[in-house]
Amino acid sequence: MRRKGEIDVGEGNMTTSRAAKSVSRSRLPRGTLSQELIIKAAFRVADSAGMDKLTFQALGRELSAHPTAIYRHFRNKDELLLALIDALHEEALAHTPPPTDDWAHDLMQIAIHTHDAFLRHPNVGALAAARTARRKNEFRSVERKLDCMRRAGLDDTDAARYYRVFADLVLAYSAMDASLAALPPEVRDADLRAWTTDYLTLPPDKYPNIARVSPQFCALDDPQNFVTAVQAVIEQVRTTARAGDRSDGSPCDSPSTATSSEGGTGLSSKAMENQAC
């Protein structure tokens, strides 16, 4: 019989044992964990709680697995982050339509769907621009972009240069918009309001250009900002390709002087189509 104040060690061990068995029963069966499952769980944790909360312990709880099981698939959090970035490329490619005979249209589609993927997972997207995933889906994405550059008529040197300009613009702009989306709502709203409040009240004698233009400022999160930036790069690719054609001795009309099918002068139909993207 137990005296008052004494602890029954045997009973405690039995309770602990029952709890351990319960946890063990709730865990994933051995061998069922995969990189794909971990990546999906990592997105769930990052999307809901942020990257600071994305730990192997949190993943273990999300997957009902021991944290050490995660290390069998990813050596550390940085390796996991690169896999998440590659998964963003995979998601973007899955939503991007197949290539057409219009390289400029294809580049715009790649850009838009990359941007969309980053905004669907803003906490991961905010960290993606400066990193190189060096994985399958990033390779596929680079190949698609280079294909567009070569179909535009660029030589290898210009294709490499404008691939870099285009890709870095898309990734950087997408990451910036993802960073904005990932801010706490009250912080994000204050930043958005600043462009329609603070800037409109600046003294015109000190900031004459801001005073003149600020009523026309676009919102920070206006999707057309991104589209306009991408269009600017696409038009530069077009201009460079045409310059290369002219240096080879082949005739090419300038976009501003191309002859329309009606006999007038103005933008070519292709340029007009790109403006309407």
DRENPA-3360 file (N, C-alpha, C; in nm, 2 decimals, always signed):
BEGIN
1 = MRRKGEID = +0.09/-0.12/+0.00/+0.00/+0.00/+0.00/+0.09/+0.12/+0.00 ~ +0.05/+0.23/-0.08/+0.13/+0.35/-0.10/+0.10/+0.44/+0.01 ~ +0.21/+0.50/+0.08/+0.19/+0.60/+0.18/+0.16/+0.73/+0.11 ~ +0.10/+0.82/+0.19/+0.06/+0.96/+0.14/+0.19/+1.03/+0.10 ~ +0.18/+1.09/-0.03/+0.30/+1.17/-0.08/+0.39/+1.09/-0.16 ~ +0.38/+0.95/-0.16/+0.47/+0.87/-0.24/+0.42/+0.86/-0.38 ~ +0.51/+0.84/-0.47/+0.48/+0.83/-0.61/+0.49/+0.68/-0.65 ~ +0.39/+0.63/-0.72/+0.40/+0.50/-0.77/+0.47/+0.50/-0.90;
9 = VGEGNMTT = +0.60/+0.46/-0.90/+0.68/+0.46/-1.02/+0.63/+0.37/-1.12 ~ +0.58/+0.26/-1.08/+0.53/+0.16/-1.18/+0.41/+0.21/-1.25 ~ +0.32/+0.28/-1.18/+0.20/+0.34/-1.25/+0.24/+0.44/-1.35 ~ +0.34/+0.53/-1.31/+0.39/+0.63/-1.40/+0.45/+0.57/-1.52 ~ +0.53/+0.47/-1.51/+0.59/+0.40/-1.62/+0.48/+0.35/-1.72 ~ +0.38/+0.29/-1.66/+0.27/+0.24/-1.74/+0.20/+0.35/-1.82 ~ +0.18/+0.46/-1.75/+0.12/+0.58/-1.82/+0.20/+0.63/-1.94 ~ +0.33/+0.64/-1.91/+0.43/+0.68/-2.01/+0.43/+0.58/-2.13;
17 = SRAAKSVS = +0.43/+0.46/-2.09/+0.43/+0.35/-2.20/+0.31/+0.36/-2.29 ~ +0.19/+0.38/-2.22/+0.07/+0.39/-2.30/+0.07/+0.51/-2.39 ~ +0.13/+0.62/-2.35/+0.14/+0.74/-2.43/+0.23/+0.72/-2.55 ~ +0.34/+0.66/-2.52/+0.44/+0.63/-2.62/+0.38/+0.54/-2.73 ~ +0.30/+0.44/-2.69/+0.24/+0.35/-2.78/+0.14/+0.42/-2.87 ~ +0.07/+0.52/-2.80/-0.03/+0.60/-2.88/+0.03/+0.68/-2.98 ~ +0.15/+0.75/-2.95/+0.22/+0.83/-3.04/+0.27/+0.74/-3.16 ~ +0.33/+0.63/-3.12/+0.38/+0.54/-3.22/+0.28/+0.49/-3.32;
25 = RSRLPRGT = +0.15/+0.46/-3.27/+0.05/+0.42/-3.35/+0.01/+0.53/-3.45 ~ +0.02/+0.66/-3.41/-0.03/+0.77/-3.49/+0.07/+0.81/-3.60 ~ +0.20/+0.76/-3.59/+0.30/+0.80/-3.68/+0.28/+0.72/-3.81 ~ +0.34/+0.78/-3.92/+0.34/+0.72/-4.05/+0.41/+0.58/-4.04 ~ +0.37/+0.48/-4.12/+0.44/+0.36/-4.12/+0.58/+0.38/-4.18 ~ +0.67/+0.31/-4.13/+0.81/+0.32/-4.17/+0.82/+0.30/-4.32 ~ +0.90/+0.38/-4.39/+0.92/+0.37/-4.54/+0.82/+0.44/-4.62 ~ +0.71/+0.50/-4.56/+0.61/+0.57/-4.65/+0.65/+0.71/-4.67;
33 = LSQELIIK = +0.74/+0.77/-4.59/+0.77/+0.91/-4.60/+0.86/+0.93/-4.73 ~ +0.83/+1.04/-4.80/+0.90/+1.07/-4.93/+0.93/+1.22/-4.94 ~ +1.02/+1.25/-5.03/+1.05/+1.39/-5.05/+0.92/+1.47/-5.09 ~ +0.84/+1.41/-5.18/+0.72/+1.47/-5.22/+0.62/+1.50/-5.11 ~ +0.60/+1.41/-5.02/+0.52/+1.43/-4.90/+0.58/+1.54/-4.81 ~ +0.71/+1.54/-4.79/+0.77/+1.64/-4.71/+0.76/+1.78/-4.77 ~ +0.77/+1.79/-4.90/+0.76/+1.92/-4.96/+0.62/+1.97/-4.95 ~ +0.52/+1.89/-4.97/+0.38/+1.93/-4.96/+0.35/+1.98/-4.82;
41 = AAFRVADS = +0.40/+1.90/-4.72/+0.39/+1.94/-4.58/+0.46/+2.07/-4.55 ~ +0.58/+2.09/-4.61/+0.66/+2.21/-4.58/+0.58/+2.33/-4.64 ~ +0.52/+2.32/-4.75/+0.44/+2.43/-4.80/+0.32/+2.46/-4.71 ~ +0.26/+2.36/-4.66/+0.15/+2.39/-4.56/+0.19/+2.46/-4.44 ~ +0.31/+2.42/-4.39/+0.36/+2.49/-4.27/+0.40/+2.63/-4.30 ~ +0.48/+2.65/-4.41/+0.53/+2.78/-4.45/+0.41/+2.87/-4.49 ~ +0.31/+2.82/-4.56/+0.20/+2.91/-4.60/+0.12/+2.96/-4.48 ~ +0.11/+2.87/-4.38/+0.02/+2.91/-4.26/+0.09/+2.98/-4.15;
49 = AGMDKLTF = +0.22/+2.94/-4.13/+0.29/+2.99/-4.02/+0.42/+3.07/-4.05 ~ +0.47/+3.07/-4.17/+0.59/+3.14/-4.21/+0.71/+3.06/-4.20 ~ +0.82/+3.10/-4.27/+0.94/+3.03/-4.28/+1.01/+3.01/-4.15 ~ +0.99/+3.10/-4.06/+1.06/+3.09/-3.93/+1.01/+2.97/-3.85 ~ +0.88/+2.93/-3.87/+0.82/+2.82/-3.81/+0.84/+2.69/-3.88 ~ +0.90/+2.70/-4.00/+0.92/+2.57/-4.07/+1.05/+2.51/-4.02 ~ +1.03/+2.42/-3.93/+1.14/+2.34/-3.87/+1.12/+2.19/-3.89 ~ +1.22/+2.11/-3.88/+1.20/+1.97/-3.89/+1.11/+1.91/-3.79;
57 = QALGRELS = +1.11/+1.98/-3.67/+1.02/+1.94/-3.56/+0.87/+1.97/-3.61 ~ +0.85/+2.08/-3.67/+0.72/+2.12/-3.71/+0.67/+2.02/-3.82 ~ +0.76/+1.99/-3.91/+0.73/+1.89/-4.02/+0.70/+1.76/-3.96 ~ +0.77/+1.72/-3.86/+0.74/+1.59/-3.80/+0.60/+1.59/-3.74 ~ +0.56/+1.70/-3.68/+0.42/+1.70/-3.63/+0.32/+1.70/-3.74 ~ +0.35/+1.78/-3.84/+0.26/+1.79/-3.96/+0.24/+1.65/-4.03 ~ +0.35/+1.57/-4.03/+0.35/+1.44/-4.10/+0.33/+1.32/-4.01 ~ +0.31/+1.35/-3.88/+0.30/+1.24/-3.78/+0.42/+1.15/-3.79;
65 = AHPTAIYR = +0.54/+1.21/-3.80/+0.66/+1.14/-3.82/+0.77/+1.19/-3.72 ~ +0.87/+1.11/-3.69/+0.98/+1.16/-3.61/+1.06/+1.26/-3.69 ~ +1.10/+1.37/-3.63/+1.19/+1.47/-3.70/+1.31/+1.41/-3.77 ~ +1.37/+1.31/-3.70/+1.49/+1.25/-3.76/+1.46/+1.18/-3.90 ~ +1.34/+1.14/-3.92/+1.30/+1.08/-4.05/+1.31/+1.18/-4.16 ~ +1.29/+1.31/-4.13/+1.30/+1.42/-4.23/+1.45/+1.42/-4.28 ~ +1.54/+1.41/-4.19/+1.69/+1.42/-4.22/+1.73/+1.31/-4.32 ~ +1.66/+1.20/-4.33/+1.69/+1.10/-4.43/+1.67/+1.15/-4.57;
73 = HFRNKDEL = +1.59/+1.25/-4.59/+1.55/+1.31/-4.72/+1.62/+1.44/-4.75 ~ +1.64/+1.52/-4.64/+1.70/+1.66/-4.65/+1.80/+1.67/-4.54 ~ +1.92/+1.71/-4.58/+2.02/+1.72/-4.48/+2.00/+1.84/-4.38 ~ +1.94/+1.94/-4.43/+1.92/+2.06/-4.35/+1.81/+2.15/-4.41 ~ +1.78/+2.26/-4.34/+1.67/+2.34/-4.39/+1.70/+2.41/-4.52 ~ +1.82/+2.44/-4.55/+1.86/+2.51/-4.67/+1.83/+2.41/-4.79 ~ +1.87/+2.29/-4.77/+1.84/+2.19/-4.88/+1.69/+2.18/-4.90 ~ +1.61/+2.18/-4.80/+1.47/+2.18/-4.81/+1.42/+2.30/-4.88;
81 = LLALIDAL = +1.47/+2.42/-4.85/+1.43/+2.54/-4.92/+1.46/+2.53/-5.07 ~ +1.57/+2.48/-5.11/+1.60/+2.47/-5.25/+1.50/+2.38/-5.32 ~ +1.46/+2.27/-5.25/+1.36/+2.18/-5.30/+1.22/+2.25/-5.32 ~ +1.19/+2.34/-5.22/+1.07/+2.41/-5.23/+1.07/+2.51/-5.34 ~ +1.18/+2.57/-5.37/+1.20/+2.67/-5.48/+1.18/+2.59/-5.61 ~ +1.24/+2.47/-5.62/+1.22/+2.39/-5.74/+1.08/+2.35/-5.76 ~ +1.01/+2.33/-5.65/+0.87/+2.29/-5.66/+0.78/+2.41/-5.70 ~ +0.83/+2.53/-5.67/+0.76/+2.65/-5.73/+0.77/+2.66/-5.88;
89 = HEEALAHT = +0.89/+2.62/-5.93/+0.91/+2.62/-6.07/+0.82/+2.51/-6.14 ~ +0.81/+2.40/-6.07/+0.73/+2.29/-6.12/+0.58/+2.33/-6.12 ~ +0.54/+2.40/-6.02/+0.40/+2.45/-6.02/+0.37/+2.55/-6.13 ~ +0.47/+2.64/-6.15/+0.46/+2.74/-6.26/+0.45/+2.67/-6.39 ~ +0.54/+2.58/-6.42/+0.54/+2.51/-6.54/+0.41/+2.43/-6.57 ~ +0.35/+2.37/-6.46/+0.23/+2.30/-6.47/+0.11/+2.38/-6.52 ~ +0.12/+2.51/-6.48/+0.01/+2.60/-6.52/+0.04/+2.68/-6.65 ~ +0.16/+2.67/-6.70/+0.20/+2.74/-6.82/+0.15/+2.67/-6.94;
97 = PPPTDDWA = +0.08/+2.73/-7.04/+0.04/+2.66/-7.16/+0.16/+2.61/-7.24 ~ +0.14/+2.51/-7.32/+0.25/+2.46/-7.41/+0.30/+2.57/-7.50 ~ +0.42/+2.56/-7.55/+0.47/+2.66/-7.64/+0.38/+2.67/-7.77 ~ +0.38/+2.80/-7.82/+0.31/+2.82/-7.94/+0.41/+2.87/-8.05 ~ +0.36/+2.92/-8.16/+0.46/+2.98/-8.26/+0.49/+3.12/-8.23 ~ +0.45/+3.18/-8.12/+0.47/+3.32/-8.08/+0.56/+3.32/-7.96 ~ +0.69/+3.34/-7.98/+0.78/+3.34/-7.86/+0.75/+3.44/-7.76 ~ +0.71/+3.56/-7.80/+0.68/+3.67/-7.71/+0.56/+3.64/-7.62;
105 = HDLMQIAI = +0.46/+3.58/-7.68/+0.34/+3.53/-7.60/+0.39/+3.43/-7.50 ~ +0.47/+3.33/-7.54/+0.52/+3.23/-7.46/+0.60/+3.28/-7.34 ~ +0.68/+3.38/-7.36/+0.76/+3.44/-7.25/+0.66/+3.51/-7.15 ~ +0.56/+3.58/-7.20/+0.47/+3.64/-7.11/+0.39/+3.54/-7.03 ~ +0.35/+3.42/-7.09/+0.29/+3.32/-7.01/+0.38/+3.26/-6.90 ~ +0.50/+3.24/-6.94/+0.60/+3.19/-6.84/+0.61/+3.29/-6.72 ~ +0.62/+3.41/-6.75/+0.63/+3.52/-6.65/+0.51/+3.52/-6.56 ~ +0.39/+3.52/-6.62/+0.27/+3.54/-6.54/+0.25/+3.42/-6.45;
113 = HTHDAFLR = +0.27/+3.30/-6.50/+0.25/+3.18/-6.42/+0.36/+3.16/-6.31 ~ +0.48/+3.21/-6.34/+0.58/+3.21/-6.23/+0.54/+3.30/-6.12 ~ +0.49/+3.42/-6.16/+0.45/+3.52/-6.06/+0.33/+3.47/-5.98 ~ +0.24/+3.40/-6.05/+0.12/+3.35/-5.98/+0.17/+3.24/-5.87 ~ +0.26/+3.15/-5.91/+0.31/+3.05/-5.82/+0.37/+3.11/-5.70 ~ +0.45/+3.22/-5.72/+0.52/+3.28/-5.60/+0.41/+3.34/-5.51 ~ +0.31/+3.40/-5.57/+0.20/+3.46/-5.48/+0.12/+3.36/-5.41 ~ +0.11/+3.24/-5.47/+0.03/+3.13/-5.40/+0.11/+3.08/-5.27;
121 = HPNVGALA = +0.24/+3.10/-5.27/+0.32/+3.06/-5.16/+0.42/+3.17/-5.13 ~ +0.36/+3.28/-5.08/+0.45/+3.40/-5.06/+0.56/+3.39/-4.97 ~ +0.55/+3.31/-4.86/+0.66/+3.30/-4.76/+0.78/+3.23/-4.82 ~ +0.76/+3.13/-4.91/+0.86/+3.07/-4.98/+0.91/+3.16/-5.10 ~ +0.81/+3.21/-5.17/+0.85/+3.29/-5.29/+0.93/+3.41/-5.26 ~ +0.91/+3.47/-5.14/+0.99/+3.59/-5.10/+1.14/+3.56/-5.09 ~ +1.17/+3.43/-5.07/+1.32/+3.39/-5.05/+1.38/+3.33/-5.18 ~ +1.30/+3.32/-5.29/+1.34/+3.24/-5.40/+1.43/+3.31/-5.50;
129 = AARTARRK = +1.42/+3.44/-5.51/+1.48/+3.51/-5.62/+1.63/+3.49/-5.63 ~ +1.70/+3.50/-5.51/+1.84/+3.50/-5.51/+1.91/+3.36/-5.51 ~ +1.82/+3.26/-5.50/+1.88/+3.12/-5.49/+1.87/+3.05/-5.62 ~ +1.96/+2.96/-5.64/+1.97/+2.87/-5.75/+1.94/+2.73/-5.71 ~ +1.82/+2.67/-5.75/+1.78/+2.54/-5.70/+1.86/+2.43/-5.75 ~ +1.91/+2.45/-5.88/+1.99/+2.34/-5.95/+1.93/+2.21/-5.94 ~ +1.80/+2.21/-5.97/+1.72/+2.08/-5.97/+1.64/+2.08/-6.10 ~ +1.57/+1.96/-6.12/+1.51/+1.93/-6.25/+1.42/+2.04/-6.30;
137 = NEFRSVER = +1.33/+2.09/-6.22/+1.23/+2.18/-6.27/+1.28/+2.32/-6.30 ~ +1.39/+2.36/-6.22/+1.46/+2.48/-6.26/+1.52/+2.47/-6.39 ~ +1.58/+2.35/-6.42/+1.65/+2.32/-6.55/+1.54/+2.33/-6.66 ~ +1.42/+2.27/-6.64/+1.32/+2.28/-6.74/+1.27/+2.42/-6.76 ~ +1.27/+2.50/-6.66/+1.22/+2.64/-6.67/+1.33/+2.72/-6.75 ~ +1.45/+2.70/-6.72/+1.56/+2.77/-6.80/+1.55/+2.73/-6.95 ~ +1.53/+2.60/-6.97/+1.52/+2.55/-7.11/+1.41/+2.62/-7.19 ~ +1.29/+2.63/-7.12/+1.18/+2.70/-7.19/+1.21/+2.84/-7.22;
145 = KLDCMRRA = +1.27/+2.91/-7.13/+1.30/+3.05/-7.16/+1.41/+3.07/-7.27 ~ +1.51/+2.98/-7.27/+1.61/+2.99/-7.37/+1.55/+2.96/-7.51 ~ +1.46/+2.86/-7.51/+1.39/+2.83/-7.64/+1.32/+2.95/-7.69 ~ +1.26/+3.03/-7.61/+1.19/+3.15/-7.66/+1.29/+3.25/-7.71 ~ +1.40/+3.27/-7.64/+1.50/+3.36/-7.68/+1.56/+3.32/-7.82 ~ +1.59/+3.20/-7.84/+1.64/+3.15/-7.97/+1.54/+3.16/-8.08 ~ +1.41/+3.13/-8.05/+1.31/+3.15/-8.15/+1.28/+3.29/-8.18 ~ +1.32/+3.38/-8.09/+1.31/+3.53/-8.12/+1.41/+3.57/-8.23;
153 = GLDDTDAA = +1.51/+3.49/-8.25/+1.62/+3.52/-8.34/+1.75/+3.57/-8.28 ~ +1.76/+3.56/-8.15/+1.89/+3.60/-8.09/+2.00/+3.50/-8.12 ~ +2.12/+3.55/-8.13/+2.23/+3.46/-8.13/+2.26/+3.41/-7.99 ~ +2.35/+3.31/-7.98/+2.37/+3.25/-7.85/+2.41/+3.35/-7.74 ~ +2.50/+3.44/-7.78/+2.55/+3.54/-7.68/+2.43/+3.62/-7.63 ~ +2.35/+3.68/-7.72/+2.24/+3.76/-7.68/+2.13/+3.68/-7.61 ~ +2.11/+3.55/-7.66/+2.01/+3.47/-7.59/+2.05/+3.44/-7.44 ~ +2.18/+3.42/-7.42/+2.23/+3.40/-7.28/+2.21/+3.53/-7.20;
161 = RYYRVFAD = +2.24/+3.64/-7.26/+2.23/+3.77/-7.19/+2.08/+3.80/-7.16 ~ +1.99/+3.79/-7.26/+1.86/+3.83/-7.23/+1.78/+3.73/-7.16 ~ +1.82/+3.60/-7.16/+1.77/+3.50/-7.07/+1.79/+3.55/-6.93 ~ +1.91/+3.59/-6.90/+1.94/+3.64/-6.76/+1.86/+3.76/-6.72 ~ +1.85/+3.85/-6.81/+1.77/+3.98/-6.78/+1.63/+3.94/-6.75 ~ +1.57/+3.86/-6.84/+1.43/+3.82/-6.83/+1.40/+3.74/-6.70 ~ +1.48/+3.64/-6.68/+1.46/+3.55/-6.57/+1.48/+3.62/-6.44 ~ +1.58/+3.71/-6.43/+1.61/+3.78/-6.31/+1.49/+3.88/-6.28;
169 = LVLAYSAM = +1.44/+3.95/-6.38/+1.33/+4.04/-6.36/+1.21/+3.96/-6.31 ~ +1.18/+3.85/-6.37/+1.06/+3.78/-6.33/+1.07/+3.73/-6.19 ~ +1.19/+3.67/-6.16/+1.21/+3.62/-6.02/+1.21/+3.73/-5.92 ~ +1.28/+3.83/-5.95/+1.29/+3.94/-5.85/+1.16/+4.01/-5.83 ~ +1.09/+4.04/-5.94/+0.96/+4.11/-5.92/+0.86/+4.02/-5.85 ~ +0.86/+3.89/-5.88/+0.77/+3.79/-5.82/+0.80/+3.78/-5.67 ~ +0.93/+3.78/-5.64/+0.97/+3.77/-5.50/+0.93/+3.90/-5.42 ~ +0.95/+4.01/-5.49/+0.91/+4.14/-5.42/+0.76/+4.14/-5.39;
177 = DASLAALP = +0.68/+4.10/-5.49/+0.53/+4.10/-5.47/+0.50/+3.99/-5.36 ~ +0.57/+3.88/-5.36/+0.55/+3.78/-5.26/+0.58/+3.83/-5.12 ~ +0.69/+3.91/-5.11/+0.73/+3.97/-4.99/+0.62/+4.06/-4.94 ~ +0.56/+4.14/-5.03/+0.45/+4.23/-4.99/+0.33/+4.15/-4.94 ~ +0.30/+4.04/-5.01/+0.19/+3.96/-4.97/+0.21/+3.89/-4.84 ~ +0.34/+3.86/-4.80/+0.37/+3.79/-4.68/+0.37/+3.88/-4.56 ~ +0.37/+4.01/-4.58/+0.37/+4.10/-4.46/+0.25/+4.08/-4.38 ~ +0.26/+4.12/-4.25/+0.13/+4.12/-4.17/+0.03/+4.21/-4.23;
185 = PEVRDADL = -0.10/+4.18/-4.23/-0.20/+4.26/-4.30/-0.19/+4.41/-4.27 ~ -0.17/+4.44/-4.14/-0.18/+4.58/-4.10/-0.06/+4.66/-4.16 ~ +0.06/+4.59/-4.16/+0.18/+4.65/-4.22/+0.16/+4.67/-4.37 ~ +0.11/+4.56/-4.44/+0.09/+4.57/-4.58/-0.01/+4.68/-4.62 ~ -0.12/+4.69/-4.54/-0.22/+4.79/-4.57/-0.16/+4.93/-4.56 ~ -0.08/+4.95/-4.45/-0.02/+5.08/-4.43/+0.07/+5.12/-4.55 ~ +0.15/+5.02/-4.60/+0.24/+5.05/-4.71/+0.16/+5.08/-4.83 ~ +0.05/+5.01/-4.86/-0.03/+5.04/-4.98/-0.10/+5.17/-4.97;
193 = RAWTTDYL = -0.14/+5.21/-4.85/-0.21/+5.34/-4.83/-0.12/+5.45/-4.85 ~ +0.01/+5.44/-4.82/+0.10/+5.55/-4.83/+0.11/+5.61/-4.96 ~ +0.09/+5.53/-5.07/+0.09/+5.59/-5.20/-0.03/+5.67/-5.24 ~ -0.14/+5.65/-5.16/-0.26/+5.73/-5.19/-0.29/+5.84/-5.08 ~ -0.20/+5.84/-4.98/-0.22/+5.94/-4.87/-0.09/+6.02/-4.85 ~ +0.02/+5.96/-4.80/+0.14/+6.03/-4.77/+0.19/+6.11/-4.89 ~ +0.20/+6.04/-5.01/+0.26/+6.10/-5.12/+0.17/+6.21/-5.18 ~ +0.04/+6.21/-5.16/-0.04/+6.31/-5.21/-0.04/+6.44/-5.13;
201 = TLPPDKYP = +0.02/+6.43/-5.01/+0.02/+6.55/-4.92/+0.16/+6.61/-4.91 ~ +0.25/+6.57/-4.99/+0.39/+6.63/-4.99/+0.38/+6.77/-5.04 ~ +0.46/+6.86/-4.99/+0.46/+7.00/-5.04/+0.51/+7.01/-5.18 ~ +0.44/+7.07/-5.28/+0.48/+7.07/-5.42/+0.60/+7.16/-5.44 ~ +0.63/+7.25/-5.35/+0.75/+7.34/-5.38/+0.87/+7.26/-5.35 ~ +0.87/+7.16/-5.27/+0.98/+7.07/-5.24/+0.99/+6.95/-5.33 ~ +0.87/+6.90/-5.37/+0.87/+6.77/-5.45/+0.77/+6.80/-5.57 ~ +0.81/+6.88/-5.66/+0.72/+6.92/-5.77/+0.68/+6.80/-5.86;
209 = NIARVSPQ = +0.77/+6.71/-5.88/+0.74/+6.60/-5.97/+0.65/+6.50/-5.91 ~ +0.67/+6.48/-5.78/+0.58/+6.39/-5.70/+0.44/+6.45/-5.70 ~ +0.43/+6.58/-5.67/+0.30/+6.65/-5.66/+0.23/+6.64/-5.80 ~ +0.30/+6.64/-5.91/+0.24/+6.64/-6.04/+0.19/+6.50/-6.07 ~ +0.27/+6.40/-6.04/+0.25/+6.26/-6.09/+0.17/+6.18/-5.99 ~ +0.19/+6.20/-5.86/+0.14/+6.11/-5.76/-0.01/+6.08/-5.77 ~ -0.10/+6.16/-5.82/-0.24/+6.12/-5.84/-0.25/+6.00/-5.94 ~ -0.15/+5.98/-6.02/-0.15/+5.88/-6.12/-0.08/+5.75/-6.08;
217 = FCALDDPQ = -0.02/+5.75/-5.96/+0.05/+5.64/-5.91/-0.03/+5.51/-5.92 ~ +0.03/+5.40/-5.96/-0.04/+5.27/-5.96/-0.02/+5.21/-5.82 ~ -0.11/+5.13/-5.77/-0.09/+5.07/-5.65/+0.03/+4.97/-5.65 ~ +0.09/+4.95/-5.53/+0.21/+4.86/-5.53/+0.17/+4.72/-5.58 ~ +0.05/+4.68/-5.55/+0.01/+4.54/-5.58/-0.07/+4.53/-5.71 ~ -0.07/+4.64/-5.79/-0.14/+4.64/-5.92/-0.07/+4.53/-6.01 ~ -0.14/+4.43/-6.06/-0.07/+4.33/-6.14/-0.02/+4.38/-6.27 ~ -0.07/+4.49/-6.32/-0.02/+4.55/-6.45/+0.12/+4.60/-6.43;
225 = NFVTAVQA = +0.16/+4.63/-6.31/+0.30/+4.68/-6.29/+0.40/+4.57/-6.34 ~ +0.37/+4.45/-6.30/+0.46/+4.33/-6.34/+0.45/+4.31/-6.49 ~ +0.33/+4.31/-6.55/+0.31/+4.29/-6.69/+0.39/+4.39/-6.77 ~ +0.38/+4.52/-6.73/+0.45/+4.63/-6.80/+0.60/+4.61/-6.80 ~ +0.65/+4.56/-6.69/+0.80/+4.54/-6.68/+0.84/+4.43/-6.77 ~ +0.76/+4.32/-6.77/+0.79/+4.21/-6.86/+0.78/+4.25/-7.01 ~ +0.68/+4.32/-7.04/+0.67/+4.37/-7.18/+0.79/+4.45/-7.22 ~ +0.84/+4.53/-7.13/+0.96/+4.62/-7.17/+1.08/+4.53/-7.20;
233 = VIEQVRTT = +1.10/+4.42/-7.13/+1.21/+4.33/-7.16/+1.18/+4.26/-7.30 ~ +1.06/+4.21/-7.32/+1.02/+4.14/-7.44/+1.05/+4.23/-7.56 ~ +1.01/+4.36/-7.55/+1.03/+4.45/-7.66/+1.18/+4.48/-7.68 ~ +1.26/+4.48/-7.58/+1.40/+4.49/-7.60/+1.46/+4.37/-7.67 ~ +1.41/+4.25/-7.63/+1.45/+4.13/-7.70/+1.42/+4.14/-7.85 ~ +1.30/+4.19/-7.88/+1.25/+4.20/-8.02/+1.35/+4.30/-8.09 ~ +1.38/+4.41/-8.03/+1.46/+4.51/-8.09/+1.60/+4.46/-8.12 ~ +1.66/+4.38/-8.02/+1.79/+4.33/-8.04/+1.79/+4.22/-8.15;
241 = ARAGDRSD = +1.69/+4.14/-8.16/+1.68/+4.04/-8.26/+1.67/+4.11/-8.40 ~ +1.59/+4.22/-8.41/+1.58/+4.29/-8.54/+1.71/+4.35/-8.58 ~ +1.78/+4.41/-8.48/+1.92/+4.47/-8.51/+2.01/+4.36/-8.56 ~ +2.00/+4.24/-8.50/+2.09/+4.13/-8.55/+2.05/+4.09/-8.70 ~ +1.92/+4.10/-8.73/+1.88/+4.07/-8.86/+1.93/+4.17/-8.96 ~ +1.92/+4.30/-8.92/+1.97/+4.40/-9.01/+2.12/+4.39/-9.03 ~ +2.20/+4.36/-8.93/+2.34/+4.34/-8.94/+2.38/+4.23/-9.04 ~ +2.28/+4.13/-9.05/+2.31/+4.02/-9.14/+2.26/+4.06/-9.28;
249 = GSPCDSPS = +2.21/+4.18/-9.30/+2.17/+4.22/-9.44/+2.03/+4.19/-9.47 ~ +1.95/+4.14/-9.37/+1.80/+4.11/-9.40/+1.72/+4.23/-9.36 ~ +1.62/+4.27/-9.45/+1.54/+4.39/-9.42/+1.45/+4.37/-9.30 ~ +1.42/+4.47/-9.22/+1.34/+4.46/-9.11/+1.28/+4.59/-9.07 ~ +1.15/+4.60/-9.06/+1.08/+4.73/-9.03/+1.10/+4.76/-8.88 ~ +1.11/+4.89/-8.85/+1.11/+4.93/-8.71/+0.96/+4.93/-8.66 ~ +0.94/+4.89/-8.53/+0.80/+4.89/-8.48/+0.73/+5.01/-8.51 ~ +0.79/+5.13/-8.51/+0.72/+5.26/-8.52/+0.69/+5.30/-8.66;
257 = TATSSEGG = +0.75/+5.22/-8.76/+0.73/+5.26/-8.90/+0.68/+5.14/-8.98 ~ +0.64/+5.03/-8.92/+0.60/+4.92/-9.00/+0.47/+4.95/-9.07 ~ +0.46/+4.90/-9.19/+0.34/+4.93/-9.28/+0.23/+4.83/-9.24 ~ +0.11/+4.88/-9.22/+0.00/+4.80/-9.18/-0.06/+4.73/-9.30 ~ -0.15/+4.63/-9.29/-0.21/+4.57/-9.40/-0.30/+4.66/-9.48 ~ -0.34/+4.77/-9.42/-0.43/+4.87/-9.49/-0.35/+4.97/-9.56 ~ -0.21/+4.96/-9.55/-0.13/+5.05/-9.63/-0.08/+5.17/-9.55 ~ -0.14/+5.19/-9.43/-0.09/+5.30/-9.34/+0.03/+5.27/-9.27;
265 = TGLSSKAM = +0.08/+5.36/-9.18/+0.20/+5.33/-9.10/+0.15/+5.32/-8.96 ~ +0.23/+5.24/-8.88/+0.20/+5.23/-8.74/+0.26/+5.10/-8.69 ~ +0.22/+5.05/-8.57/+0.27/+4.93/-8.51/+0.23/+4.81/-8.60 ~ +0.33/+4.72/-8.60/+0.29/+4.59/-8.67/+0.19/+4.52/-8.59 ~ +0.12/+4.43/-8.66/+0.01/+4.35/-8.59/+0.07/+4.27/-8.47 ~ +0.19/+4.22/-8.49/+0.26/+4.15/-8.38/+0.29/+4.23/-8.26 ~ +0.34/+4.36/-8.29/+0.36/+4.45/-8.18/+0.24/+4.49/-8.11 ~ +0.13/+4.51/-8.19/+0.00/+4.55/-8.12/-0.05/+4.43/-8.04;
273 = ENQAC = -0.03/+4.31/-8.09/-0.08/+4.19/-8.01/+0.00/+4.19/-7.88 ~ +0.13/+4.21/-7.88/+0.20/+4.21/-7.76/+0.16/+4.32/-7.66 ~ +0.13/+4.44/-7.72/+0.08/+4.54/-7.63/-0.05/+4.51/-7.56 ~ -0.12/+4.42/-7.62/-0.25/+4.38/-7.57/-0.25/+4.27/-7.47 ~ -0.13/+4.21/-7.45/-0.11/+4.09/-7.36/-0.16/+4.13/-7.22;
% end
